[in-house]
Amino acid sequence: MIQQGKSGLNSDPSTETKQDDIITELEALNSLAPATYDYVGLTYVAAGDGAGEVETVIFKTGGAGGTTISTLTLAYDASDRLSTVTKS
């Protein structure tokens, strides 16, 4: 899981821009991103459809060990295109 804050990600710079773009898009979809959070955890699809893409986005308050506010689960089709986003 990679830690995300407004100051950036702890990751490879080449993926940082892509991840920032994904987070920006999620924030634009106000109903998917909570109004208040201070930590975003990302996990990635290990194999199969969407391999290497973001699989889950976990929003928390109180940092990495804090309270989960919401979770987004992203699914991909056989062409590795985002097909669904489910909020829980």
PyMOL Python script that loads the backbone (N, CA, C, O; Angstrom):
from pymol import cmd

cmd.read_pdbstr("""\
ATOM      1  N   MET A   1       0.842  -1.165   0.000  1.00  0.00           N
ATOM      2  CA  MET A   1       0.000   0.000   0.000  1.00  0.00           C
ATOM      3  C   MET A   1       0.893   1.234   0.000  1.00  0.00           C
ATOM      4  O   MET A   1       1.912   1.268   0.689  1.00  0.00           O
ATOM      5  N   ILE A   2       0.513   2.238  -0.766  1.00  0.00           N
ATOM      6  CA  ILE A   2       1.293   3.464  -0.876  1.00  0.00           C
ATOM      7  C   ILE A   2       0.559   4.574  -0.160  1.00  0.00           C
ATOM      8  O   ILE A   2      -0.655   4.725  -0.295  1.00  0.00           O
ATOM      9  N   GLN A   3       1.301   5.342   0.595  1.00  0.00           N
ATOM     10  CA  GLN A   3       0.718   6.440   1.346  1.00  0.00           C
ATOM     11  C   GLN A   3       0.572   7.657   0.445  1.00  0.00           C
ATOM     12  O   GLN A   3       1.494   7.998  -0.296  1.00  0.00           O
ATOM     13  N   GLN A   4      -0.581   8.311   0.506  1.00  0.00           N
ATOM     14  CA  GLN A   4      -0.842   9.506  -0.303  1.00  0.00           C
ATOM     15  C   GLN A   4      -1.201  10.653   0.601  1.00  0.00           C
ATOM     16  O   GLN A   4      -2.041  10.522   1.491  1.00  0.00           O
ATOM     17  N   GLY A   5      -0.581  11.745   0.379  1.00  0.00           N
ATOM     18  CA  GLY A   5      -0.939  12.976   1.054  1.00  0.00           C
ATOM     19  C   GLY A   5      -0.945  14.072   0.017  1.00  0.00           C
ATOM     20  O   GLY A   5      -0.532  13.849  -1.121  1.00  0.00           O
ATOM     21  N   LYS A   6      -1.395  15.226   0.377  1.00  0.00           N
ATOM     22  CA  LYS A   6      -1.433  16.330  -0.565  1.00  0.00           C
ATOM     23  C   LYS A   6      -0.033  16.688  -1.058  1.00  0.00           C
ATOM     24  O   LYS A   6       0.108  17.334  -2.097  1.00  0.00           O
ATOM     25  N   SER A   7       0.994  16.281  -0.331  1.00  0.00           N
ATOM     26  CA  SER A   7       2.366  16.584  -0.753  1.00  0.00           C
ATOM     27  C   SER A   7       2.896  15.579  -1.765  1.00  0.00           C
ATOM     28  O   SER A   7       3.964  15.808  -2.334  1.00  0.00           O
ATOM     29  N   GLY A   8       2.190  14.463  -2.017  1.00  0.00           N
ATOM     30  CA  GLY A   8       2.632  13.499  -3.020  1.00  0.00           C
ATOM     31  C   GLY A   8       2.663  12.087  -2.512  1.00  0.00           C
ATOM     32  O   GLY A   8       2.326  11.816  -1.360  1.00  0.00           O
ATOM     33  N   LEU A   9       3.072  11.183  -3.385  1.00  0.00           N
ATOM     34  CA  LEU A   9       3.100   9.754  -3.098  1.00  0.00           C
ATOM     35  C   LEU A   9       4.512   9.295  -2.813  1.00  0.00           C
ATOM     36  O   LEU A   9       5.477   9.895  -3.287  1.00  0.00           O
ATOM     37  N   ASN A  10       4.633   8.247  -2.050  1.00  0.00           N
ATOM     38  CA  ASN A  10       5.921   7.597  -1.831  1.00  0.00           C
ATOM     39  C   ASN A  10       6.045   6.488  -2.857  1.00  0.00           C
ATOM     40  O   ASN A  10       5.817   5.319  -2.545  1.00  0.00           O
ATOM     41  N   SER A  11       6.411   6.853  -4.095  1.00  0.00           N
ATOM     42  CA  SER A  11       6.479   5.866  -5.170  1.00  0.00           C
ATOM     43  C   SER A  11       7.423   6.337  -6.256  1.00  0.00           C
ATOM     44  O   SER A  11       8.041   7.396  -6.151  1.00  0.00           O
ATOM     45  N   ASP A  12       7.519   5.549  -7.279  1.00  0.00           N
ATOM     46  CA  ASP A  12       8.296   5.873  -8.461  1.00  0.00           C
ATOM     47  C   ASP A  12       7.704   7.123  -9.125  1.00  0.00           C
ATOM     48  O   ASP A  12       6.487   7.200  -9.292  1.00  0.00           O
ATOM     49  N   PRO A  13       8.535   8.107  -9.507  1.00  0.00           N
ATOM     50  CA  PRO A  13       8.017   9.335 -10.120  1.00  0.00           C
ATOM     51  C   PRO A  13       7.194   9.093 -11.386  1.00  0.00           C
ATOM     52  O   PRO A  13       6.274   9.861 -11.670  1.00  0.00           O
ATOM     53  N   SER A  14       7.505   8.038 -12.153  1.00  0.00           N
ATOM     54  CA  SER A  14       6.752   7.784 -13.374  1.00  0.00           C
ATOM     55  C   SER A  14       5.318   7.362 -13.086  1.00  0.00           C
ATOM     56  O   SER A  14       4.418   7.651 -13.875  1.00  0.00           O
ATOM     57  N   THR A  15       5.093   6.681 -11.965  1.00  0.00           N
ATOM     58  CA  THR A  15       3.731   6.300 -11.605  1.00  0.00           C
ATOM     59  C   THR A  15       3.055   7.364 -10.760  1.00  0.00           C
ATOM     60  O   THR A  15       1.830   7.384 -10.647  1.00  0.00           O
ATOM     61  N   GLU A  16       3.849   8.251 -10.165  1.00  0.00           N
ATOM     62  CA  GLU A  16       3.288   9.297  -9.310  1.00  0.00           C
ATOM     63  C   GLU A  16       2.321  10.189 -10.081  1.00  0.00           C
ATOM     64  O   GLU A  16       1.246  10.515  -9.576  1.00  0.00           O
ATOM     65  N   THR A  17       2.686  10.583 -11.285  1.00  0.00           N
ATOM     66  CA  THR A  17       1.815  11.435 -12.087  1.00  0.00           C
ATOM     67  C   THR A  17       0.511  10.720 -12.408  1.00  0.00           C
ATOM     68  O   THR A  17      -0.563  11.312 -12.313  1.00  0.00           O
ATOM     69  N   LYS A  18       0.600   9.452 -12.785  1.00  0.00           N
ATOM     70  CA  LYS A  18      -0.601   8.671 -13.099  1.00  0.00           C
ATOM     71  C   LYS A  18      -1.495   8.549 -11.865  1.00  0.00           C
ATOM     72  O   LYS A  18      -2.714   8.687 -11.966  1.00  0.00           O
ATOM     73  N   GLN A  19      -0.898   8.292 -10.711  1.00  0.00           N
ATOM     74  CA  GLN A  19      -1.665   8.163  -9.482  1.00  0.00           C
ATOM     75  C   GLN A  19      -2.289   9.498  -9.089  1.00  0.00           C
ATOM     76  O   GLN A  19      -3.436   9.540  -8.646  1.00  0.00           O
ATOM     77  N   ASP A  20      -1.544  10.585  -9.246  1.00  0.00           N
ATOM     78  CA  ASP A  20      -2.095  11.908  -8.957  1.00  0.00           C
ATOM     79  C   ASP A  20      -3.298  12.194  -9.849  1.00  0.00           C
ATOM     80  O   ASP A  20      -4.296  12.754  -9.393  1.00  0.00           O
ATOM     81  N   ASP A  21      -3.202  11.808 -11.125  1.00  0.00           N
ATOM     82  CA  ASP A  21      -4.315  12.002 -12.051  1.00  0.00           C
ATOM     83  C   ASP A  21      -5.532  11.196 -11.617  1.00  0.00           C
ATOM     84  O   ASP A  21      -6.656  11.695 -11.674  1.00  0.00           O
ATOM     85  N   ILE A  22      -5.320   9.954 -11.184  1.00  0.00           N
ATOM     86  CA  ILE A  22      -6.428   9.112 -10.728  1.00  0.00           C
ATOM     87  C   ILE A  22      -7.085   9.737  -9.501  1.00  0.00           C
ATOM     88  O   ILE A  22      -8.311   9.814  -9.427  1.00  0.00           O
ATOM     89  N   ILE A  23      -6.287  10.179  -8.547  1.00  0.00           N
ATOM     90  CA  ILE A  23      -6.830  10.776  -7.326  1.00  0.00           C
ATOM     91  C   ILE A  23      -7.576  12.060  -7.659  1.00  0.00           C
ATOM     92  O   ILE A  23      -8.636  12.318  -7.090  1.00  0.00           O
ATOM     93  N   THR A  24      -7.047  12.866  -8.566  1.00  0.00           N
ATOM     94  CA  THR A  24      -7.730  14.093  -8.975  1.00  0.00           C
ATOM     95  C   THR A  24      -9.088  13.773  -9.579  1.00  0.00           C
ATOM     96  O   THR A  24     -10.079  14.438  -9.276  1.00  0.00           O
ATOM     97  N   GLU A  25      -9.137  12.751 -10.437  1.00  0.00           N
ATOM     98  CA  GLU A  25     -10.409  12.350 -11.027  1.00  0.00           C
ATOM     99  C   GLU A  25     -11.382  11.850  -9.966  1.00  0.00           C
ATOM    100  O   GLU A  25     -12.572  12.162 -10.019  1.00  0.00           O
ATOM    101  N   LEU A  26     -10.885  11.077  -9.003  1.00  0.00           N
ATOM    102  CA  LEU A  26     -11.754  10.580  -7.931  1.00  0.00           C
ATOM    103  C   LEU A  26     -12.288  11.726  -7.074  1.00  0.00           C
ATOM    104  O   LEU A  26     -13.456  11.724  -6.683  1.00  0.00           O
ATOM    105  N   GLU A  27     -11.438  12.694  -6.787  1.00  0.00           N
ATOM    106  CA  GLU A  27     -11.882  13.844  -6.000  1.00  0.00           C
ATOM    107  C   GLU A  27     -12.931  14.648  -6.760  1.00  0.00           C
ATOM    108  O   GLU A  27     -13.836  15.218  -6.150  1.00  0.00           O
ATOM    109  N   ALA A  28     -12.819  14.699  -8.082  1.00  0.00           N
ATOM    110  CA  ALA A  28     -13.791  15.418  -8.896  1.00  0.00           C
ATOM    111  C   ALA A  28     -15.165  14.749  -8.839  1.00  0.00           C
ATOM    112  O   ALA A  28     -16.193  15.408  -8.993  1.00  0.00           O
ATOM    113  N   LEU A  29     -15.169  13.465  -8.622  1.00  0.00           N
ATOM    114  CA  LEU A  29     -16.425  12.730  -8.480  1.00  0.00           C
ATOM    115  C   LEU A  29     -16.830  12.757  -7.008  1.00  0.00           C
ATOM    116  O   LEU A  29     -16.671  11.770  -6.291  1.00  0.00           O
ATOM    117  N   ASN A  30     -17.345  13.881  -6.579  1.00  0.00           N
ATOM    118  CA  ASN A  30     -17.577  14.161  -5.165  1.00  0.00           C
ATOM    119  C   ASN A  30     -18.304  13.046  -4.425  1.00  0.00           C
ATOM    120  O   ASN A  30     -18.058  12.841  -3.237  1.00  0.00           O
ATOM    121  N   SER A  31     -19.175  12.338  -5.084  1.00  0.00           N
ATOM    122  CA  SER A  31     -19.903  11.282  -4.394  1.00  0.00           C
ATOM    123  C   SER A  31     -19.022  10.067  -4.102  1.00  0.00           C
ATOM    124  O   SER A  31     -19.391   9.228  -3.280  1.00  0.00           O
ATOM    125  N   LEU A  32     -17.875   9.958  -4.753  1.00  0.00           N
ATOM    126  CA  LEU A  32     -16.992   8.825  -4.511  1.00  0.00           C
ATOM    127  C   LEU A  32     -15.932   9.133  -3.465  1.00  0.00           C
ATOM    128  O   LEU A  32     -15.618   8.272  -2.643  1.00  0.00           O
ATOM    129  N   ALA A  33     -15.379  10.322  -3.475  1.00  0.00           N
ATOM    130  CA  ALA A  33     -14.343  10.697  -2.506  1.00  0.00           C
ATOM    131  C   ALA A  33     -14.992  11.440  -1.339  1.00  0.00           C
ATOM    132  O   ALA A  33     -15.785  12.359  -1.546  1.00  0.00           O
ATOM    133  N   PRO A  34     -14.651  11.038  -0.107  1.00  0.00           N
ATOM    134  CA  PRO A  34     -15.240  11.728   1.046  1.00  0.00           C
ATOM    135  C   PRO A  34     -14.736  13.171   1.130  1.00  0.00           C
ATOM    136  O   PRO A  34     -13.681  13.508   0.591  1.00  0.00           O
ATOM    137  N   ALA A  35     -15.503  14.004   1.807  1.00  0.00           N
ATOM    138  CA  ALA A  35     -15.144  15.418   1.939  1.00  0.00           C
ATOM    139  C   ALA A  35     -13.889  15.603   2.787  1.00  0.00           C
ATOM    140  O   ALA A  35     -13.097  16.508   2.525  1.00  0.00           O
ATOM    141  N   THR A  36     -13.700  14.762   3.794  1.00  0.00           N
ATOM    142  CA  THR A  36     -12.577  14.912   4.710  1.00  0.00           C
ATOM    143  C   THR A  36     -11.805  13.610   4.828  1.00  0.00           C
ATOM    144  O   THR A  36     -12.379  12.562   5.125  1.00  0.00           O
ATOM    145  N   TYR A  37     -10.503  13.682   4.594  1.00  0.00           N
ATOM    146  CA  TYR A  37      -9.591  12.558   4.786  1.00  0.00           C
ATOM    147  C   TYR A  37      -8.182  13.114   4.820  1.00  0.00           C
ATOM    148  O   TYR A  37      -7.927  14.202   4.305  1.00  0.00           O
ATOM    149  N   ASP A  38      -7.266  12.372   5.426  1.00  0.00           N
ATOM    150  CA  ASP A  38      -5.875  12.819   5.438  1.00  0.00           C
ATOM    151  C   ASP A  38      -4.908  11.719   5.019  1.00  0.00           C
ATOM    152  O   ASP A  38      -3.691  11.869   5.131  1.00  0.00           O
ATOM    153  N   TYR A  39      -5.462  10.618   4.539  1.00  0.00           N
ATOM    154  CA  TYR A  39      -4.638   9.488   4.077  1.00  0.00           C
ATOM    155  C   TYR A  39      -5.410   8.761   2.992  1.00  0.00           C
ATOM    156  O   TYR A  39      -6.616   8.546   3.108  1.00  0.00           O
ATOM    157  N   VAL A  40      -4.697   8.382   1.927  1.00  0.00           N
ATOM    158  CA  VAL A  40      -5.264   7.547   0.876  1.00  0.00           C
ATOM    159  C   VAL A  40      -4.309   6.382   0.667  1.00  0.00           C
ATOM    160  O   VAL A  40      -3.135   6.586   0.359  1.00  0.00           O
ATOM    161  N   GLY A  41      -4.809   5.160   0.833  1.00  0.00           N
ATOM    162  CA  GLY A  41      -4.018   3.961   0.579  1.00  0.00           C
ATOM    163  C   GLY A  41      -4.439   3.353  -0.744  1.00  0.00           C
ATOM    164  O   GLY A  41      -5.631   3.240  -1.029  1.00  0.00           O
ATOM    165  N   LEU A  42      -3.462   2.958  -1.556  1.00  0.00           N
ATOM    166  CA  LEU A  42      -3.732   2.351  -2.854  1.00  0.00           C
ATOM    167  C   LEU A  42      -3.168   0.940  -2.894  1.00  0.00           C
ATOM    168  O   LEU A  42      -2.066   0.691  -2.406  1.00  0.00           O
ATOM    169  N   THR A  43      -3.927   0.018  -3.475  1.00  0.00           N
ATOM    170  CA  THR A  43      -3.403  -1.308  -3.783  1.00  0.00           C
ATOM    171  C   THR A  43      -3.578  -1.523  -5.285  1.00  0.00           C
ATOM    172  O   THR A  43      -4.364  -0.833  -5.935  1.00  0.00           O
ATOM    173  N   TYR A  44      -2.843  -2.479  -5.822  1.00  0.00           N
ATOM    174  CA  TYR A  44      -2.805  -2.677  -7.265  1.00  0.00           C
ATOM    175  C   TYR A  44      -3.213  -4.090  -7.650  1.00  0.00           C
ATOM    176  O   TYR A  44      -3.028  -5.034  -6.881  1.00  0.00           O
ATOM    177  N   VAL A  45      -3.774  -4.227  -8.856  1.00  0.00           N
ATOM    178  CA  VAL A  45      -4.146  -5.528  -9.399  1.00  0.00           C
ATOM    179  C   VAL A  45      -2.857  -6.299  -9.687  1.00  0.00           C
ATOM    180  O   VAL A  45      -1.996  -5.828 -10.430  1.00  0.00           O
ATOM    181  N   ALA A  46      -2.732  -7.489  -9.090  1.00  0.00           N
ATOM    182  CA  ALA A  46      -1.510  -8.284  -9.234  1.00  0.00           C
ATOM    183  C   ALA A  46      -1.446  -9.035 -10.562  1.00  0.00           C
ATOM    184  O   ALA A  46      -0.371  -9.163 -11.149  1.00  0.00           O
ATOM    185  N   ALA A  47      -2.580  -9.530 -11.037  1.00  0.00           N
ATOM    186  CA  ALA A  47      -2.594 -10.320 -12.272  1.00  0.00           C
ATOM    187  C   ALA A  47      -3.990 -10.306 -12.869  1.00  0.00           C
ATOM    188  O   ALA A  47      -4.964 -10.001 -12.182  1.00  0.00           O
ATOM    189  N   GLY A  48      -4.085 -10.636 -14.146  1.00  0.00           N
ATOM    190  CA  GLY A  48      -5.387 -10.702 -14.813  1.00  0.00           C
ATOM    191  C   GLY A  48      -5.800  -9.351 -15.372  1.00  0.00           C
ATOM    192  O   GLY A  48      -4.954  -8.497 -15.641  1.00  0.00           O
ATOM    193  N   ASP A  49      -7.113  -9.157 -15.546  1.00  0.00           N
ATOM    194  CA  ASP A  49      -7.632  -7.912 -16.100  1.00  0.00           C
ATOM    195  C   ASP A  49      -7.182  -6.740 -15.252  1.00  0.00           C
ATOM    196  O   ASP A  49      -7.377  -6.736 -14.037  1.00  0.00           O
ATOM    197  N   GLY A  50      -6.588  -5.757 -15.881  1.00  0.00           N
ATOM    198  CA  GLY A  50      -6.144  -4.562 -15.173  1.00  0.00           C
ATOM    199  C   GLY A  50      -4.844  -4.712 -14.421  1.00  0.00           C
ATOM    200  O   GLY A  50      -4.535  -3.869 -13.580  1.00  0.00           O
ATOM    201  N   ALA A  51      -4.071  -5.744 -14.685  1.00  0.00           N
ATOM    202  CA  ALA A  51      -2.812  -5.970 -13.962  1.00  0.00           C
ATOM    203  C   ALA A  51      -1.978  -4.690 -13.946  1.00  0.00           C
ATOM    204  O   ALA A  51      -1.743  -4.072 -14.984  1.00  0.00           O
ATOM    205  N   GLY A  52      -1.541  -4.311 -12.761  1.00  0.00           N
ATOM    206  CA  GLY A  52      -0.725  -3.119 -12.580  1.00  0.00           C
ATOM    207  C   GLY A  52      -1.511  -1.841 -12.332  1.00  0.00           C
ATOM    208  O   GLY A  52      -0.932  -0.809 -11.993  1.00  0.00           O
ATOM    209  N   GLU A  53      -2.820  -1.904 -12.497  1.00  0.00           N
ATOM    210  CA  GLU A  53      -3.669  -0.731 -12.267  1.00  0.00           C
ATOM    211  C   GLU A  53      -4.133  -0.691 -10.813  1.00  0.00           C
ATOM    212  O   GLU A  53      -4.019  -1.682 -10.092  1.00  0.00           O
ATOM    213  N   VAL A  54      -4.655   0.453 -10.389  1.00  0.00           N
ATOM    214  CA  VAL A  54      -5.172   0.607  -9.030  1.00  0.00           C
ATOM    215  C   VAL A  54      -6.379  -0.306  -8.851  1.00  0.00           C
ATOM    216  O   VAL A  54      -7.289  -0.322  -9.679  1.00  0.00           O
ATOM    217  N   GLU A  55      -6.372  -1.072  -7.747  1.00  0.00           N
ATOM    218  CA  GLU A  55      -7.473  -1.991  -7.458  1.00  0.00           C
ATOM    219  C   GLU A  55      -8.372  -1.455  -6.349  1.00  0.00           C
ATOM    220  O   GLU A  55      -9.596  -1.536  -6.447  1.00  0.00           O
ATOM    221  N   THR A  56      -7.772  -0.912  -5.299  1.00  0.00           N
ATOM    222  CA  THR A  56      -8.566  -0.326  -4.220  1.00  0.00           C
ATOM    223  C   THR A  56      -7.979   1.016  -3.810  1.00  0.00           C
ATOM    224  O   THR A  56      -6.772   1.247  -3.883  1.00  0.00           O
ATOM    225  N   VAL A  57      -8.879   1.890  -3.378  1.00  0.00           N
ATOM    226  CA  VAL A  57      -8.511   3.200  -2.853  1.00  0.00           C
ATOM    227  C   VAL A  57      -9.174   3.295  -1.485  1.00  0.00           C
ATOM    228  O   VAL A  57     -10.399   3.242  -1.381  1.00  0.00           O
ATOM    229  N   ILE A  58      -8.370   3.436  -0.437  1.00  0.00           N
ATOM    230  CA  ILE A  58      -8.904   3.484   0.929  1.00  0.00           C
ATOM    231  C   ILE A  58      -8.662   4.884   1.483  1.00  0.00           C
ATOM    232  O   ILE A  58      -7.522   5.338   1.570  1.00  0.00           O
ATOM    233  N   PHE A  59      -9.748   5.564   1.856  1.00  0.00           N
ATOM    234  CA  PHE A  59      -9.681   6.900   2.438  1.00  0.00           C
ATOM    235  C   PHE A  59      -9.776   6.767   3.954  1.00  0.00           C
ATOM    236  O   PHE A  59     -10.648   6.066   4.467  1.00  0.00           O
ATOM    237  N   LYS A  60      -8.865   7.451   4.678  1.00  0.00           N
ATOM    238  CA  LYS A  60      -8.857   7.385   6.140  1.00  0.00           C
ATOM    239  C   LYS A  60      -8.674   8.771   6.744  1.00  0.00           C
ATOM    240  O   LYS A  60      -8.193   9.696   6.090  1.00  0.00           O
ATOM    241  N   THR A  61      -9.068   8.890   7.997  1.00  0.00           N
ATOM    242  CA  THR A  61      -8.697  10.035   8.824  1.00  0.00           C
ATOM    243  C   THR A  61      -7.826   9.492   9.942  1.00  0.00           C
ATOM    244  O   THR A  61      -8.029   8.368  10.401  1.00  0.00           O
ATOM    245  N   GLY A  62      -6.863  10.282  10.381  1.00  0.00           N
ATOM    246  CA  GLY A  62      -5.965   9.834  11.437  1.00  0.00           C
ATOM    247  C   GLY A  62      -4.751   9.090  10.901  1.00  0.00           C
ATOM    248  O   GLY A  62      -4.111   8.343  11.640  1.00  0.00           O
ATOM    249  N   GLY A  63      -4.428   9.282   9.635  1.00  0.00           N
ATOM    250  CA  GLY A  63      -3.237   8.659   9.067  1.00  0.00           C
ATOM    251  C   GLY A  63      -3.439   7.208   8.682  1.00  0.00           C
ATOM    252  O   GLY A  63      -4.561   6.703   8.654  1.00  0.00           O
ATOM    253  N   ALA A  64      -2.331   6.549   8.385  1.00  0.00           N
ATOM    254  CA  ALA A  64      -2.363   5.165   7.894  1.00  0.00           C
ATOM    255  C   ALA A  64      -3.043   4.202   8.864  1.00  0.00           C
ATOM    256  O   ALA A  64      -3.709   3.260   8.434  1.00  0.00           O
ATOM    257  N   GLY A  65      -2.883   4.429  10.165  1.00  0.00           N
ATOM    258  CA  GLY A  65      -3.483   3.544  11.154  1.00  0.00           C
ATOM    259  C   GLY A  65      -4.824   4.035  11.657  1.00  0.00           C
ATOM    260  O   GLY A  65      -5.369   3.493  12.618  1.00  0.00           O
ATOM    261  N   GLY A  66      -5.358   5.062  11.007  1.00  0.00           N
ATOM    262  CA  GLY A  66      -6.592   5.696  11.466  1.00  0.00           C
ATOM    263  C   GLY A  66      -7.855   4.960  11.065  1.00  0.00           C
ATOM    264  O   GLY A  66      -7.843   3.760  10.790  1.00  0.00           O
ATOM    265  N   THR A  67      -8.940   5.710  11.040  1.00  0.00           N
ATOM    266  CA  THR A  67     -10.271   5.184  10.764  1.00  0.00           C
ATOM    267  C   THR A  67     -10.570   5.244   9.270  1.00  0.00           C
ATOM    268  O   THR A  67     -10.425   6.290   8.638  1.00  0.00           O
ATOM    269  N   THR A  68     -10.991   4.100   8.711  1.00  0.00           N
ATOM    270  CA  THR A  68     -11.375   4.070   7.301  1.00  0.00           C
ATOM    271  C   THR A  68     -12.699   4.790   7.128  1.00  0.00           C
ATOM    272  O   THR A  68     -13.682   4.474   7.799  1.00  0.00           O
ATOM    273  N   ILE A  69     -12.719   5.761   6.223  1.00  0.00           N
ATOM    274  CA  ILE A  69     -13.926   6.520   5.914  1.00  0.00           C
ATOM    275  C   ILE A  69     -14.704   5.838   4.794  1.00  0.00           C
ATOM    276  O   ILE A  69     -15.921   5.674   4.884  1.00  0.00           O
ATOM    277  N   SER A  70     -14.005   5.446   3.751  1.00  0.00           N
ATOM    278  CA  SER A  70     -14.641   4.714   2.657  1.00  0.00           C
ATOM    279  C   SER A  70     -13.579   3.992   1.833  1.00  0.00           C
ATOM    280  O   SER A  70     -12.391   4.305   1.900  1.00  0.00           O
ATOM    281  N   THR A  71     -14.043   3.021   1.059  1.00  0.00           N
ATOM    282  CA  THR A  71     -13.180   2.242   0.190  1.00  0.00           C
ATOM    283  C   THR A  71     -13.787   2.210  -1.206  1.00  0.00           C
ATOM    284  O   THR A  71     -14.989   1.993  -1.364  1.00  0.00           O
ATOM    285  N   LEU A  72     -12.959   2.426  -2.204  1.00  0.00           N
ATOM    286  CA  LEU A  72     -13.380   2.267  -3.591  1.00  0.00           C
ATOM    287  C   LEU A  72     -12.711   1.016  -4.138  1.00  0.00           C
ATOM    288  O   LEU A  72     -11.509   0.819  -3.957  1.00  0.00           O
ATOM    289  N   THR A  73     -13.486   0.173  -4.804  1.00  0.00           N
ATOM    290  CA  THR A  73     -12.962  -1.018  -5.456  1.00  0.00           C
ATOM    291  C   THR A  73     -13.135  -0.832  -6.954  1.00  0.00           C
ATOM    292  O   THR A  73     -14.253  -0.659  -7.441  1.00  0.00           O
ATOM    293  N   LEU A  74     -12.029  -0.867  -7.681  1.00  0.00           N
ATOM    294  CA  LEU A  74     -12.047  -0.636  -9.115  1.00  0.00           C
ATOM    295  C   LEU A  74     -11.905  -1.970  -9.843  1.00  0.00           C
ATOM    296  O   LEU A  74     -11.094  -2.811  -9.456  1.00  0.00           O
ATOM    297  N   ALA A  75     -12.694  -2.159 -10.893  1.00  0.00           N
ATOM    298  CA  ALA A  75     -12.632  -3.384 -11.692  1.00  0.00           C
ATOM    299  C   ALA A  75     -12.330  -3.006 -13.138  1.00  0.00           C
ATOM    300  O   ALA A  75     -12.697  -1.925 -13.600  1.00  0.00           O
ATOM    301  N   TYR A  76     -11.662  -3.902 -13.840  1.00  0.00           N
ATOM    302  CA  TYR A  76     -11.220  -3.659 -15.205  1.00  0.00           C
ATOM    303  C   TYR A  76     -11.729  -4.749 -16.132  1.00  0.00           C
ATOM    304  O   TYR A  76     -11.958  -5.881 -15.707  1.00  0.00           O
ATOM    305  N   ASP A  77     -11.905  -4.397 -17.413  1.00  0.00           N
ATOM    306  CA  ASP A  77     -12.339  -5.388 -18.390  1.00  0.00           C
ATOM    307  C   ASP A  77     -11.119  -6.068 -19.031  1.00  0.00           C
ATOM    308  O   ASP A  77      -9.979  -5.779 -18.667  1.00  0.00           O
ATOM    309  N   ALA A  78     -11.367  -6.962 -19.974  1.00  0.00           N
ATOM    310  CA  ALA A  78     -10.293  -7.724 -20.612  1.00  0.00           C
ATOM    311  C   ALA A  78      -9.326  -6.840 -21.404  1.00  0.00           C
ATOM    312  O   ALA A  78      -8.213  -7.264 -21.717  1.00  0.00           O
ATOM    313  N   SER A  79      -9.750  -5.609 -21.728  1.00  0.00           N
ATOM    314  CA  SER A  79      -8.873  -4.658 -22.432  1.00  0.00           C
ATOM    315  C   SER A  79      -8.151  -3.743 -21.451  1.00  0.00           C
ATOM    316  O   SER A  79      -7.550  -2.745 -21.850  1.00  0.00           O
ATOM    317  N   ASP A  80      -8.212  -4.090 -20.157  1.00  0.00           N
ATOM    318  CA  ASP A  80      -7.568  -3.331 -19.090  1.00  0.00           C
ATOM    319  C   ASP A  80      -8.116  -1.911 -18.954  1.00  0.00           C
ATOM    320  O   ASP A  80      -7.402  -1.005 -18.524  1.00  0.00           O
ATOM    321  N   ARG A  81      -9.372  -1.722 -19.317  1.00  0.00           N
ATOM    322  CA  ARG A  81     -10.042  -0.435 -19.143  1.00  0.00           C
ATOM    323  C   ARG A  81     -10.891  -0.501 -17.882  1.00  0.00           C
ATOM    324  O   ARG A  81     -11.505  -1.527 -17.589  1.00  0.00           O
ATOM    325  N   LEU A  82     -10.921   0.581 -17.154  1.00  0.00           N
ATOM    326  CA  LEU A  82     -11.745   0.652 -15.958  1.00  0.00           C
ATOM    327  C   LEU A  82     -13.188   0.406 -16.348  1.00  0.00           C
ATOM    328  O   LEU A  82     -13.712   1.064 -17.247  1.00  0.00           O
ATOM    329  N   SER A  83     -13.842  -0.546 -15.671  1.00  0.00           N
ATOM    330  CA  SER A  83     -15.235  -0.872 -16.025  1.00  0.00           C
ATOM    331  C   SER A  83     -16.209  -0.500 -14.922  1.00  0.00           C
ATOM    332  O   SER A  83     -17.325  -0.069 -15.212  1.00  0.00           O
ATOM    333  N   THR A  84     -15.814  -0.655 -13.656  1.00  0.00           N
ATOM    334  CA  THR A  84     -16.716  -0.281 -12.554  1.00  0.00           C
ATOM    335  C   THR A  84     -15.921   0.247 -11.367  1.00  0.00           C
ATOM    336  O   THR A  84     -14.753  -0.088 -11.166  1.00  0.00           O
ATOM    337  N   VAL A  85     -16.601   1.090 -10.588  1.00  0.00           N
ATOM    338  CA  VAL A  85     -16.065   1.563  -9.320  1.00  0.00           C
ATOM    339  C   VAL A  85     -17.175   1.365  -8.312  1.00  0.00           C
ATOM    340  O   VAL A  85     -18.290   1.851  -8.499  1.00  0.00           O
ATOM    341  N   THR A  86     -16.865   0.645  -7.233  1.00  0.00           N
ATOM    342  CA  THR A  86     -17.841   0.377  -6.177  1.00  0.00           C
ATOM    343  C   THR A  86     -17.364   1.009  -4.891  1.00  0.00           C
ATOM    344  O   THR A  86     -16.224   0.802  -4.475  1.00  0.00           O
ATOM    345  N   LYS A  87     -18.239   1.785  -4.256  1.00  0.00           N
ATOM    346  CA  LYS A  87     -17.899   2.433  -2.987  1.00  0.00           C
ATOM    347  C   LYS A  87     -18.508   1.649  -1.840  1.00  0.00           C
ATOM    348  O   LYS A  87     -19.665   1.232  -1.893  1.00  0.00           O
ATOM    349  N   SER A  88     -17.705   1.456  -0.801  1.00  0.00           N
ATOM    350  CA  SER A  88     -18.229   0.801   0.411  1.00  0.00           C
ATOM    351  C   SER A  88     -17.706   1.522   1.624  1.00  0.00           C
ATOM    352  O   SER A  88     -18.020   1.141   2.751  1.00  0.00           O
TER     353      SER A  88
END
""", "prot")
cmd.dss("prot")
cmd.show_as("cartoon", "prot")
cmd.util.cbc("prot")
cmd.orient("prot")
